[in-house]
Amino acid sequence: MRALSLFRHGVHPPDHKTLTAELAVKRMPFPARVVLPLSQHAGNPARCIVKVGDHVERGDKVAEADGYVSVPIHASATGTVSEIGLWPHPNGGYQPAVTIDVDPYSAQTRRQRLLPDWESLDQGALVKAVQEAGVVGLGGAAFPTHVKLVPPEGRKVTTLLVNGCECEPYLTTDHRTMVDYPERVHLGIRIMLECLGVKRALVGIELNKADAIQRMEETKPADLDVEIMGLRVRYPQGAEKMLIQSLLDREVPSGGLPADVGVIVQNVASIATIAEAFETGLPLIERIVTVTGNGVKKPANLIVPVGTILEDLIAACGGLTDDAAEVVLGGPMMGTACANLQAPVMKGTTGVVVLTKSEVRSREQQPCIRCGHCLDSCPVFLNPQLLGNLAKNDEIQEMTDNHLWDCMLCGCCSYVCPSNIPLSQMFAAAKDSARRAQASKA
């Protein structure tokens, strides 16, 4: 096994993974209710197809895909639809959602469903089956997976890259997926290779996950062309462009896609979910979530029904400590602070990190001293200092001209800034402004 790290720049934040890295995945008890936002993936929100009073079982569709770049939403627990309306969303606002009161007397066993024989399906049928299962990227972006299975016309894909880096501090969901369910990951790789019509797969795993590397190696099927590759630890190794550079030494062009360099990148948890859908017939109705941080009493890696209220999830982990101060959805580098613990877990929720008062103390923002640390850390070689000055003056068009859309919002520039300037957050706001401006012209 080769140990690689070819991409330049990036940072080395403390990983804080010891709280949960050795904890096997367990299933949390079913909550009293689940709330399923219709908008929990990239693209068009799903369209509701149930009404108040309907009884649904685990895996039943409650909302259907509204277009190609969209996926359906399924009931994650057996129960009765009690409300359809606005509900607190992890993005900080309110979004339409379906609330299901969970049947307290149900065994929550899955209904017998037809298991598609993926080996007998052509590419179109495979892609449709993945979409109907509601599978999205589970690394956080929640991009519909079936779209990736059909590369843009004119692009020839030769390699599947499986992203097992999980470079974000605190999170161990992908790590435990590879340790606890490696056979399922390999089956998902086999299905994706068949669907894409390619033969070769590379699995990138950072070297601080030695047990995951070992488990993936020892369970690798002899007839599958899969290479497990160790990567030196560096953030943001798990970003698509960085992973491609590290594993293949290819550079995705500005504004381009991985398919432009013959590659499709897929998160390891998403691949395992594809396999699970064909193994069990169940769609994506639950996922592994890392609940961690010094502000939660019992950190854990839990199988969580999609739609579980954050307050219920934290309660399943013993509740908050006395000095808990902030709940972050995702990791501390790219995650977002939670405004309301009534917001639900979504398909893209990788982790819930609870930080203490001493860990979130505010620091006063100072003027930029032009030290250049942000330039030295940016993995896509942007000029964050220039973009930051433009953002302060709402020069959105000039920011776009200076490659704003190439910014991954990885947070490296904010992390290294000695003046405590929230550069990444400013760029996220600028992107939102640019999208609204584009939408107003349409």
Sine and cosine of phi, psi and omega as CSV:
sin_phi,cos_phi,sin_psi,cos_psi,sin_omega,cos_omega
0.00,0.00,0.76,-0.65,0.01,-1.00
-1.00,0.03,0.56,-0.83,0.08,-1.00
-0.94,-0.33,0.92,-0.40,-0.15,-0.99
-0.88,-0.48,0.40,-0.92,0.21,-0.98
-0.19,-0.98,1.00,-0.02,-0.11,-0.99
-0.98,-0.18,-0.38,0.93,-0.07,-1.00
-0.96,0.26,0.56,-0.83,-0.08,-1.00
-0.99,-0.15,0.32,-0.95,-0.01,-1.00
0.94,0.35,-0.48,-0.88,-0.13,-0.99
1.00,0.08,-0.01,-1.00,-0.07,-1.00
-0.66,-0.75,0.12,-0.99,0.00,-1.00
-0.78,-0.63,0.95,0.32,0.04,-1.00
-0.94,0.33,0.44,-0.90,0.09,-1.00
-0.84,0.55,0.68,-0.73,-0.14,-0.99
-1.00,0.09,-0.40,0.92,0.08,-1.00
0.78,0.62,0.52,0.85,-0.06,-1.00
-1.00,-0.01,-0.17,0.99,-0.09,-1.00
-0.91,0.42,-0.36,0.93,0.01,-1.00
-0.88,0.47,-0.53,0.84,-0.10,-1.00
-0.73,-0.68,-0.09,1.00,-0.12,-0.99
-0.87,0.49,-0.51,0.86,-0.04,-1.00
-0.99,-0.15,0.08,1.00,-0.05,-1.00
-1.00,-0.05,0.87,-0.49,0.02,-1.00
-0.90,0.44,0.44,-0.90,0.00,-1.00
-0.94,0.34,0.73,-0.68,0.08,-1.00
-0.79,-0.61,0.31,-0.95,0.01,-1.00
-0.99,-0.11,0.75,-0.66,0.05,-1.00
-0.99,0.16,0.46,-0.89,0.08,-1.00
-0.89,0.46,0.51,-0.86,0.03,-1.00
-0.92,0.39,0.70,-0.71,0.00,-1.00
-0.97,0.22,0.08,-1.00,0.00,-1.00
-0.96,0.28,-0.39,0.92,0.04,-1.00
-0.42,-0.91,0.39,-0.92,0.12,-0.99
-0.79,-0.62,0.55,-0.83,-0.01,-1.00
-0.84,-0.54,0.86,-0.51,-0.12,-0.99
-0.93,-0.36,0.99,-0.14,0.06,-1.00
-0.88,0.48,0.61,-0.79,0.06,-1.00
-0.97,0.24,-0.33,0.95,0.04,-1.00
-0.94,-0.35,1.00,-0.06,0.07,-1.00
-0.61,-0.79,0.50,0.87,0.09,-1.00
-0.45,-0.89,0.32,-0.95,0.09,-1.00
-0.92,0.40,0.52,-0.85,-0.03,-1.00
0.99,-0.12,-0.29,-0.96,-0.05,-1.00
-0.94,0.35,0.69,-0.73,0.11,-0.99
-0.87,0.50,0.42,-0.91,0.05,-1.00
-0.94,0.34,0.34,-0.94,-0.04,-1.00
-0.95,-0.30,0.84,-0.54,-0.09,-1.00
-0.90,0.44,0.68,-0.73,0.00,-1.00
-0.79,-0.61,0.19,0.98,0.05,-1.00
-0.89,-0.45,0.17,-0.98,0.04,-1.00
-0.73,-0.68,0.29,-0.96,0.01,-1.00
-0.86,0.52,0.72,-0.70,-0.02,-1.00
0.98,-0.18,-0.27,0.96,0.01,-1.00
-0.93,0.38,0.65,-0.76,0.11,-0.99
-0.99,-0.10,0.76,-0.65,-0.03,-1.00
-0.80,-0.60,0.46,-0.89,0.07,-1.00
-0.93,-0.38,0.30,-0.95,0.01,-1.00
-0.80,0.60,0.80,-0.60,0.02,-1.00
1.00,-0.07,-0.18,0.98,0.06,-1.00
-0.94,0.35,0.60,-0.80,0.00,-1.00
-0.97,0.24,0.78,-0.63,0.08,-1.00
-0.94,-0.33,-0.27,0.96,0.05,-1.00
-0.48,-0.88,0.62,-0.78,-0.04,-1.00
-0.96,-0.27,0.35,-0.93,0.00,-1.00
-0.89,0.46,0.69,-0.73,0.02,-1.00
-0.95,-0.31,0.95,0.30,-0.03,-1.00
0.92,-0.40,0.00,-1.00,-0.06,-1.00
-0.96,0.29,-0.71,0.70,0.01,-1.00
-1.00,0.03,0.94,0.35,-0.01,-1.00
-0.22,-0.98,0.39,-0.92,0.03,-1.00
-0.67,-0.74,0.39,-0.92,0.04,-1.00
-0.96,0.27,0.28,-0.96,0.10,-1.00
-0.91,-0.41,0.67,-0.74,-0.05,-1.00
-0.85,-0.52,0.45,-0.89,0.05,-1.00
-0.91,0.42,0.79,-0.62,-0.01,-1.00
-1.00,-0.04,-0.06,1.00,0.04,-1.00
-0.44,-0.90,0.48,-0.88,0.06,-1.00
-0.97,0.25,0.75,-0.66,-0.02,-1.00
0.08,-1.00,-0.34,-0.94,-0.07,-1.00
-0.86,-0.51,0.72,-0.69,0.06,-1.00
-0.92,0.38,0.89,-0.46,-0.07,-1.00
-0.95,-0.30,-0.31,0.95,-0.05,-1.00
-0.34,-0.94,0.61,-0.79,0.14,-0.99
-0.74,-0.67,0.93,-0.36,-0.06,-1.00
0.03,-1.00,-0.19,-0.98,-0.04,-1.00
-0.94,0.33,0.62,-0.78,-0.02,-1.00
-0.56,-0.83,0.51,-0.86,0.06,-1.00
-0.81,0.58,0.74,-0.68,-0.06,-1.00
-0.93,-0.38,0.52,-0.86,0.04,-1.00
-0.84,0.54,-0.33,0.94,0.02,-1.00
-0.98,0.22,0.01,1.00,0.05,-1.00
0.99,-0.17,-0.23,0.97,0.02,-1.00
-0.96,-0.27,-0.41,-0.91,0.07,-1.00
-0.86,-0.51,0.67,-0.74,-0.01,-1.00
-0.70,-0.71,0.44,-0.90,0.07,-1.00
-0.86,0.51,0.66,-0.75,-0.05,-1.00
-0.48,-0.88,0.39,-0.92,0.07,-1.00
-0.96,-0.28,0.85,-0.53,0.03,-1.00
-0.98,-0.17,0.76,-0.65,0.02,-1.00
-0.88,-0.48,0.84,-0.54,0.15,-0.99
-0.98,0.17,0.89,-0.46,-0.11,-0.99
-0.96,0.28,0.72,-0.69,0.02,-1.00
-0.92,0.38,0.92,-0.40,-0.07,-1.00
-0.94,0.35,-0.27,0.96,-0.04,-1.00
-0.97,-0.23,0.02,1.00,0.00,-1.00
-0.98,0.19,0.62,-0.78,0.09,-1.00
-0.97,0.26,-0.16,0.99,0.01,-1.00
0.85,0.53,0.51,0.86,0.12,-0.99
-0.98,0.18,0.45,-0.89,-0.05,-1.00
-0.99,0.16,0.59,-0.81,0.09,-1.00
-0.92,0.39,0.57,-0.82,0.07,-1.00
-0.88,0.47,0.81,-0.58,-0.04,-1.00
-0.76,-0.65,0.44,-0.90,0.04,-1.00
-0.93,0.38,0.82,-0.57,0.02,-1.00
-1.00,-0.04,0.92,-0.40,0.00,-1.00
-0.91,0.40,0.71,-0.71,0.07,-1.00
-0.99,0.11,1.00,-0.07,-0.15,-0.99
-0.88,0.48,-0.47,0.88,-0.04,-1.00
-0.94,0.35,-0.37,0.93,-0.02,-1.00
-0.99,-0.10,-0.05,1.00,-0.05,-1.00
-1.00,0.00,0.60,-0.80,0.12,-0.99
-0.99,0.16,0.05,-1.00,-0.10,-1.00
-0.87,0.50,-0.69,0.73,-0.02,-1.00
-0.87,0.49,-0.67,0.74,0.00,-1.00
-0.94,0.34,-0.59,0.81,0.05,-1.00
-0.89,0.45,-0.72,0.69,0.00,-1.00
-0.88,0.48,-0.69,0.72,0.01,-1.00
-0.89,0.45,-0.63,0.78,0.01,-1.00
-0.91,0.42,-0.63,0.78,0.02,-1.00
-0.92,0.40,-0.66,0.75,0.04,-1.00
-0.90,0.44,-0.70,0.72,-0.02,-1.00
-0.90,0.43,-0.43,0.90,0.06,-1.00
-0.98,0.20,-0.09,1.00,0.06,-1.00
0.95,0.31,0.41,0.91,-0.08,-1.00
-0.97,0.24,0.75,-0.66,0.07,-1.00
-0.74,-0.67,0.16,-0.99,0.05,-1.00
-0.90,0.44,0.85,-0.53,-0.07,-1.00
-1.00,-0.07,0.16,0.99,0.04,-1.00
-0.99,0.12,-0.08,1.00,0.02,-1.00
0.75,-0.66,-0.57,0.82,-0.06,-1.00
-0.97,0.24,-0.45,0.89,0.04,-1.00
0.85,0.53,0.63,0.78,0.07,-1.00
-0.98,0.19,0.74,-0.67,-0.03,-1.00
-0.81,0.59,0.84,-0.55,-0.13,-0.99
-0.92,0.39,-0.57,0.82,-0.07,-1.00
-0.88,0.47,-0.46,0.89,0.01,-1.00
-0.91,0.41,-0.60,0.80,0.01,-1.00
-0.93,0.36,-0.38,0.92,-0.04,-1.00
-0.98,0.21,-0.09,1.00,0.06,-1.00
-0.83,-0.55,1.00,0.00,-0.04,-1.00
-0.86,0.51,0.50,-0.87,0.03,-1.00
-0.83,0.55,0.53,-0.85,-0.02,-1.00
-0.86,0.51,0.69,-0.72,0.00,-1.00
1.00,-0.04,-0.12,0.99,0.04,-1.00
-0.96,-0.26,0.82,-0.58,0.03,-1.00
-0.98,-0.19,0.90,-0.44,-0.01,-1.00
-1.00,-0.03,0.76,-0.64,-0.02,-1.00
-0.90,-0.45,-0.27,0.96,-0.12,-0.99
-0.63,-0.78,0.68,-0.74,0.15,-0.99
-0.98,-0.21,0.83,-0.55,0.09,-1.00
-0.98,-0.22,0.82,-0.58,0.02,-1.00
-0.98,-0.20,0.86,-0.50,-0.11,-0.99
-1.00,-0.01,0.98,-0.20,0.07,-1.00
-0.91,-0.41,0.39,0.92,-0.09,-1.00
-0.94,0.34,-0.77,0.64,-0.08,-1.00
0.70,0.71,0.89,0.45,-0.08,-1.00
-0.99,0.15,-0.25,0.97,0.00,-1.00
-0.90,0.44,0.77,-0.64,0.02,-1.00
-0.82,0.57,0.46,-0.89,0.07,-1.00
0.97,0.22,-0.60,0.80,-0.20,-0.98
-0.98,0.21,0.65,-0.76,0.01,-1.00
-0.67,-0.74,0.38,0.92,-0.02,-1.00
-0.92,0.38,-0.75,0.67,0.02,-1.00
-0.92,0.40,-0.64,0.77,0.03,-1.00
-0.82,0.57,-0.79,0.62,-0.04,-1.00
-0.95,0.32,-0.48,0.88,0.10,-1.00
-0.86,0.51,-0.70,0.72,-0.02,-1.00
-0.95,0.30,-0.54,0.84,0.00,-1.00
-0.97,0.23,-0.69,0.72,-0.12,-0.99
-1.00,-0.01,-0.44,0.90,-0.06,-1.00
-0.73,-0.68,0.76,0.65,-0.07,-1.00
-0.91,0.41,-0.57,0.83,0.00,-1.00
-0.89,0.45,-0.61,0.79,0.02,-1.00
-0.92,0.40,-0.61,0.79,0.05,-1.00
-0.88,0.47,-0.70,0.71,-0.01,-1.00
-0.91,0.42,-0.61,0.80,0.06,-1.00
-0.90,0.43,-0.67,0.74,0.05,-1.00
-0.88,0.47,-0.62,0.79,0.06,-1.00
-0.89,0.46,-0.69,0.72,-0.01,-1.00
-0.87,0.50,-0.69,0.73,-0.01,-1.00
-0.91,0.42,-0.68,0.73,-0.01,-1.00
-0.91,0.41,-0.64,0.77,0.04,-1.00
-0.88,0.48,-0.68,0.74,0.02,-1.00
-0.89,0.46,-0.68,0.73,-0.04,-1.00
-0.92,0.40,-0.65,0.76,-0.03,-1.00
-0.99,0.17,-0.30,0.95,-0.04,-1.00
0.96,0.29,0.50,0.87,0.04,-1.00
-0.88,-0.47,0.27,-0.96,-0.11,-0.99
-0.95,-0.32,-0.35,0.94,-0.21,-0.98
-0.92,-0.39,0.69,-0.73,0.07,-1.00
-0.72,-0.69,0.65,-0.76,0.10,-1.00
-0.87,-0.49,0.72,-0.69,0.03,-1.00
-0.94,-0.35,0.90,-0.44,0.01,-1.00
-0.99,-0.12,0.85,-0.53,-0.02,-1.00
-0.74,-0.68,0.77,-0.64,0.02,-1.00
-0.94,0.35,0.49,-0.87,-0.15,-0.99
-0.94,0.35,-0.18,0.98,0.07,-1.00
-0.99,0.16,0.13,0.99,0.06,-1.00
-0.86,-0.52,0.84,0.55,-0.10,-1.00
-0.87,0.49,-0.61,0.80,-0.01,-1.00
-0.93,0.37,-0.55,0.84,0.06,-1.00
-0.93,0.38,-0.67,0.74,0.05,-1.00
-0.86,0.51,-0.71,0.71,-0.02,-1.00
-0.89,0.45,-0.72,0.69,-0.03,-1.00
-0.91,0.42,-0.64,0.77,0.02,-1.00
-0.92,0.38,-0.57,0.82,0.03,-1.00
-0.93,0.36,-0.75,0.66,-0.11,-0.99
-0.96,0.28,-0.28,0.96,0.03,-1.00
-0.97,-0.25,0.09,1.00,-0.04,-1.00
-0.92,0.39,0.84,-0.55,0.03,-1.00
-0.90,0.44,0.61,-0.79,-0.06,-1.00
-0.92,0.40,-0.46,0.89,-0.07,-1.00
-1.00,-0.08,0.15,0.99,-0.04,-1.00
-0.94,-0.33,0.80,-0.60,-0.01,-1.00
-0.99,0.14,0.98,0.17,-0.02,-1.00
-0.82,-0.58,0.76,-0.65,0.06,-1.00
-0.90,-0.44,0.81,-0.58,0.03,-1.00
-1.00,-0.01,0.85,-0.53,-0.13,-0.99
-0.84,-0.55,0.82,-0.57,0.04,-1.00
-0.99,0.16,0.62,-0.78,-0.03,-1.00
-0.82,-0.58,0.71,-0.70,0.09,-1.00
-0.87,0.49,0.59,-0.81,-0.12,-0.99
-0.95,0.30,0.84,-0.55,0.08,-1.00
-0.30,-0.95,0.70,-0.71,0.04,-1.00
-1.00,-0.08,0.69,-0.72,0.06,1.00
-0.98,-0.19,0.97,0.24,-0.03,-1.00
-0.82,0.57,-0.54,0.84,-0.07,-1.00
-0.98,0.19,-0.10,0.99,0.08,-1.00
-0.92,0.39,0.61,-0.79,-0.11,-0.99
-0.80,0.60,-0.76,0.65,-0.08,-1.00
-0.90,0.44,-0.62,0.79,-0.01,-1.00
-0.94,0.35,-0.65,0.76,0.00,-1.00
-0.91,0.42,-0.65,0.76,0.04,-1.00
-0.89,0.46,-0.66,0.75,0.00,-1.00
-0.92,0.39,-0.65,0.76,-0.03,-1.00
-0.93,0.37,-0.67,0.74,-0.10,-1.00
-1.00,0.06,-0.55,0.84,-0.12,-0.99
-0.84,-0.54,-0.12,0.99,-0.05,-1.00
0.83,0.56,0.67,0.74,0.08,-1.00
-0.88,-0.47,0.59,-0.81,-0.02,-1.00
-0.94,-0.33,0.85,-0.53,0.07,-1.00
-0.95,0.30,0.79,-0.61,-0.05,-1.00
-0.92,0.40,0.39,-0.92,0.03,-1.00
-0.82,0.57,0.78,-0.62,-0.02,-1.00
0.97,0.23,0.05,1.00,-0.05,-1.00
-1.00,-0.08,-0.03,-1.00,0.00,-1.00
-0.87,-0.49,0.38,-0.93,0.08,-1.00
-0.80,0.60,-0.55,0.84,0.01,-1.00
-0.89,0.46,-0.38,0.93,0.03,-1.00
-0.91,0.42,-0.38,0.92,0.04,-1.00
-0.91,-0.41,0.40,0.92,0.13,-0.99
0.98,0.21,0.46,0.89,-0.14,-0.99
-0.73,-0.69,0.58,-0.82,0.26,-0.97
-0.87,-0.50,0.74,-0.67,0.00,-1.00
-0.94,-0.35,0.74,-0.67,0.01,-1.00
-0.67,-0.74,0.69,-0.72,0.03,-1.00
-0.90,0.43,0.60,-0.80,-0.09,-1.00
-0.89,0.45,-0.58,0.81,0.01,-1.00
-0.93,0.36,-0.59,0.80,0.05,-1.00
-0.91,0.43,-0.65,0.76,0.02,-1.00
-0.90,0.44,-0.66,0.75,0.04,-1.00
-0.90,0.44,-0.57,0.82,0.01,-1.00
-0.93,0.37,-0.62,0.79,0.08,-1.00
-0.85,0.53,-0.73,0.69,0.01,-1.00
-0.88,0.47,-0.68,0.73,-0.02,-1.00
-0.89,0.46,-0.62,0.79,0.00,-1.00
-0.88,0.47,-0.63,0.78,0.01,-1.00
-0.99,0.15,-0.41,0.91,0.03,-1.00
-0.97,0.23,-0.64,0.77,-0.15,-0.99
-0.93,-0.37,-0.32,0.95,-0.10,-0.99
0.99,0.14,-0.07,1.00,0.01,-1.00
-1.00,0.07,0.65,-0.76,0.10,-0.99
-0.97,0.23,-0.11,-0.99,0.02,-1.00
-0.97,0.24,0.99,-0.12,0.00,-1.00
-0.85,-0.53,-0.09,1.00,0.04,-1.00
-0.47,-0.88,0.34,-0.94,0.00,-1.00
-0.46,-0.89,0.28,-0.96,0.07,-1.00
-0.99,0.12,0.78,-0.63,0.01,-1.00
-0.81,-0.59,0.74,-0.67,0.12,-0.99
-1.00,0.04,0.87,-0.50,0.11,-0.99
-0.95,-0.32,0.91,-0.42,-0.22,-0.98
-0.47,-0.88,-0.03,-1.00,-0.01,-1.00
0.95,-0.32,0.35,-0.94,-0.01,-1.00
-0.95,0.30,-0.13,0.99,-0.01,-1.00
-1.00,-0.08,0.05,1.00,0.06,-1.00
-0.88,-0.48,0.60,-0.80,-0.17,-0.99
-0.96,0.29,-0.62,0.79,-0.06,-1.00
-0.75,-0.66,1.00,0.09,0.03,-1.00
-0.84,0.55,0.52,-0.85,-0.07,-1.00
-0.32,-0.95,0.33,-0.94,0.23,-0.97
-0.95,-0.31,0.92,-0.39,-0.15,-0.99
-0.85,-0.53,0.60,-0.80,0.23,-0.97
-0.99,0.17,0.89,-0.45,-0.17,-0.99
-0.87,-0.50,0.78,-0.63,0.12,-0.99
-0.88,0.48,0.75,-0.66,0.09,-1.00
-0.85,0.53,0.72,-0.69,-0.02,-1.00
0.98,-0.18,-0.06,1.00,0.05,-1.00
-0.90,0.43,0.76,-0.65,0.03,-1.00
-0.91,0.41,0.67,-0.74,-0.04,-1.00
-0.84,0.54,-0.62,0.79,0.02,-1.00
-0.86,0.51,-0.65,0.76,0.03,-1.00
-0.94,0.35,-0.62,0.79,0.01,-1.00
-0.90,0.43,-0.71,0.70,0.01,-1.00
-0.91,0.42,-0.61,0.80,0.04,-1.00
-0.89,0.46,-0.57,0.82,0.03,-1.00
-0.92,0.39,-0.29,0.96,0.03,-1.00
-0.96,-0.26,0.44,0.90,0.07,-1.00
1.00,0.00,-0.12,0.99,-0.01,-1.00
1.00,0.01,-0.04,-1.00,-0.03,-1.00
-1.00,0.07,0.49,-0.87,0.12,-0.99
-0.98,0.20,0.22,-0.98,-0.04,-1.00
-0.90,0.44,-0.47,0.88,-0.05,-1.00
-0.98,-0.22,0.27,0.96,0.06,-1.00
-0.89,0.45,0.68,-0.73,-0.09,-1.00
-0.80,-0.60,-0.52,0.85,-0.10,-0.99
-0.50,-0.87,0.68,-0.74,0.07,-1.00
-0.95,-0.30,0.83,-0.55,-0.02,-1.00
-0.93,-0.37,0.77,-0.64,0.09,-1.00
-1.00,-0.02,0.87,-0.49,-0.16,-0.99
1.00,-0.05,-0.32,-0.95,0.01,-1.00
-1.00,-0.04,0.13,-0.99,-0.06,-1.00
-0.95,0.31,-0.32,0.95,-0.02,-1.00
-0.99,0.15,-0.70,0.72,-0.07,-1.00
-0.87,-0.49,-0.07,1.00,-0.03,-1.00
-0.97,0.25,0.07,-1.00,-0.01,-1.00
-0.82,-0.57,0.61,-0.80,0.06,-1.00
-0.92,0.39,0.66,-0.75,-0.05,-1.00
-1.00,0.09,0.80,-0.61,-0.03,-1.00
-1.00,0.03,-0.32,0.95,-0.11,-0.99
-0.44,-0.90,0.86,-0.50,-0.02,-1.00
-0.96,0.27,0.02,1.00,0.15,-0.99
-1.00,0.08,-0.12,0.99,0.07,-1.00
-0.92,0.40,0.53,-0.85,-0.05,-1.00
-1.00,-0.10,0.32,-0.95,0.20,-0.98
-0.92,0.38,0.71,-0.70,0.03,-1.00
-0.92,-0.40,0.06,-1.00,-0.01,-1.00
-0.86,0.51,-0.57,0.82,-0.05,-1.00
-1.00,-0.01,0.15,0.99,-0.02,-1.00
-0.98,0.19,0.96,-0.26,-0.03,-1.00
-0.99,0.14,-0.56,0.83,-0.06,-1.00
-0.29,-0.96,0.30,-0.96,0.10,-0.99
-0.81,-0.58,0.93,-0.36,-0.06,-1.00
-0.95,-0.31,0.85,-0.53,-0.02,-1.00
-0.96,-0.28,0.90,-0.43,-0.05,-1.00
-0.98,-0.17,0.47,-0.89,-0.02,-1.00
-1.00,-0.06,0.14,-0.99,-0.04,-1.00
-0.86,0.52,-0.64,0.77,-0.03,-1.00
-0.94,0.34,-0.36,0.93,-0.05,-1.00
-1.00,0.01,-0.24,0.97,-0.05,-1.00
-0.85,-0.53,0.39,0.92,0.00,-1.00
-0.85,0.52,0.67,-0.74,-0.05,-1.00
-0.97,0.25,0.57,-0.82,0.05,-1.00
-0.81,-0.58,0.70,-0.71,-0.08,-1.00
-0.93,0.36,0.70,-0.71,0.04,-1.00
-0.97,0.25,0.71,-0.70,-0.01,-1.00
-0.90,-0.43,0.27,-0.96,0.06,-1.00
-0.90,0.43,0.48,-0.88,0.05,-1.00
-0.90,0.44,0.73,-0.69,0.01,-1.00
-0.97,-0.24,0.12,0.99,0.05,-1.00
0.83,0.56,0.69,0.73,-0.03,-1.00
-0.98,0.22,-0.39,0.92,0.02,-1.00
1.00,0.05,0.03,1.00,-0.01,-1.00
-0.88,0.48,-0.58,0.81,-0.03,-1.00
-0.92,0.40,-0.59,0.81,0.05,-1.00
-0.92,0.39,-0.62,0.78,-0.02,-1.00
-0.95,0.32,-0.34,0.94,-0.04,-1.00
-0.99,-0.13,-0.38,0.92,-0.11,-0.99
-0.91,0.41,0.87,-0.49,-0.06,-1.00
-0.96,0.26,-0.24,0.97,0.04,-1.00
-0.93,-0.36,0.27,0.96,0.19,-0.98
0.87,0.49,0.66,0.75,0.15,-0.99
-1.00,0.06,0.05,-1.00,0.06,-1.00
-0.92,-0.39,1.00,0.09,-0.06,-1.00
-0.87,0.50,-0.53,0.85,0.00,-1.00
-0.90,0.43,-0.69,0.72,0.05,-1.00
-0.91,0.42,-0.73,0.68,-0.01,-1.00
-0.89,0.46,-0.58,0.82,0.02,-1.00
-0.90,0.43,-0.68,0.74,0.03,-1.00
-0.90,0.43,-0.64,0.77,0.03,-1.00
-0.91,0.41,-0.61,0.79,0.00,-1.00
-0.90,0.43,-0.62,0.78,0.01,-1.00
-0.87,0.49,-0.49,0.87,-0.04,-1.00
-0.97,-0.23,0.20,0.98,0.02,-1.00
0.83,0.56,0.59,0.81,0.05,-1.00
-1.00,0.05,0.93,0.36,-0.14,-0.99
-0.91,0.41,-0.69,0.73,-0.01,-1.00
-0.89,0.45,-0.66,0.75,0.02,-1.00
-0.93,0.37,-0.54,0.84,0.10,-0.99
-0.89,0.45,-0.65,0.76,0.04,-1.00
-0.89,0.45,-0.65,0.76,0.03,-1.00
-0.90,0.44,-0.41,0.91,0.03,-1.00
-0.98,-0.19,0.52,0.85,0.19,-0.98
0.94,0.35,0.62,0.78,0.07,-1.00
-0.82,0.58,-0.63,0.78,-0.09,-1.00
-0.95,0.31,-0.21,0.98,0.11,-0.99
-0.99,0.16,-0.23,0.97,0.01,-1.00
-0.93,0.35,0.76,-0.66,-0.01,-1.00
-1.00,-0.04,-0.03,1.00,-0.08,-1.00
0.84,0.55,0.61,0.79,-0.04,-1.00
-0.95,0.30,-0.38,0.93,0.05,-1.00
1.00,0.02,0.07,1.00,-0.01,-1.00
-0.87,0.50,-0.66,0.75,-0.05,-1.00
-0.91,0.41,-0.66,0.75,0.04,-1.00
-0.90,0.43,-0.61,0.79,-0.06,-1.00
-0.90,0.44,-0.63,0.78,-0.09,-1.00
-1.00,-0.06,-0.15,0.99,-0.11,-0.99
-0.93,0.36,0.89,-0.46,0.00,-1.00
-0.96,0.29,-0.22,0.97,0.01,-1.00
-1.00,-0.08,0.07,1.00,0.04,-1.00
0.86,0.51,0.57,0.82,0.04,-1.00
-0.99,0.13,0.82,-0.58,-0.05,-1.00
-0.98,0.19,0.92,0.39,-0.13,-0.99
-0.86,0.51,-0.75,0.66,-0.05,-1.00
-0.87,0.49,-0.65,0.76,0.02,-1.00
-0.91,0.40,-0.58,0.81,0.05,-1.00
-0.91,0.41,-0.62,0.79,-0.01,-1.00
-0.94,0.33,-0.59,0.81,0.05,-1.00
-0.89,0.46,-0.68,0.73,0.03,-1.00
-0.90,0.43,-0.63,0.78,0.01,-1.00
-0.91,0.42,-0.61,0.79,0.04,-1.00
-0.90,0.43,-0.66,0.75,0.05,-1.00
-0.87,0.48,-0.68,0.74,0.02,-1.00
-0.89,0.45,-0.65,0.76,0.00,-1.00
-0.91,0.41,-0.63,0.78,0.03,-1.00
-0.90,0.43,-0.68,0.74,0.01,-1.00
-0.90,0.44,-0.63,0.77,0.02,-1.00
-0.90,0.44,-0.66,0.75,0.03,-1.00
-0.90,0.43,-0.65,0.76,-0.02,-1.00
-0.91,0.41,-0.58,0.81,-0.01,-1.00
-0.93,0.37,-0.43,0.90,0.01,-1.00
-1.00,0.10,-0.32,0.95,-0.09,-1.00
-0.95,0.31,0.00,0.00,0.00,0.00
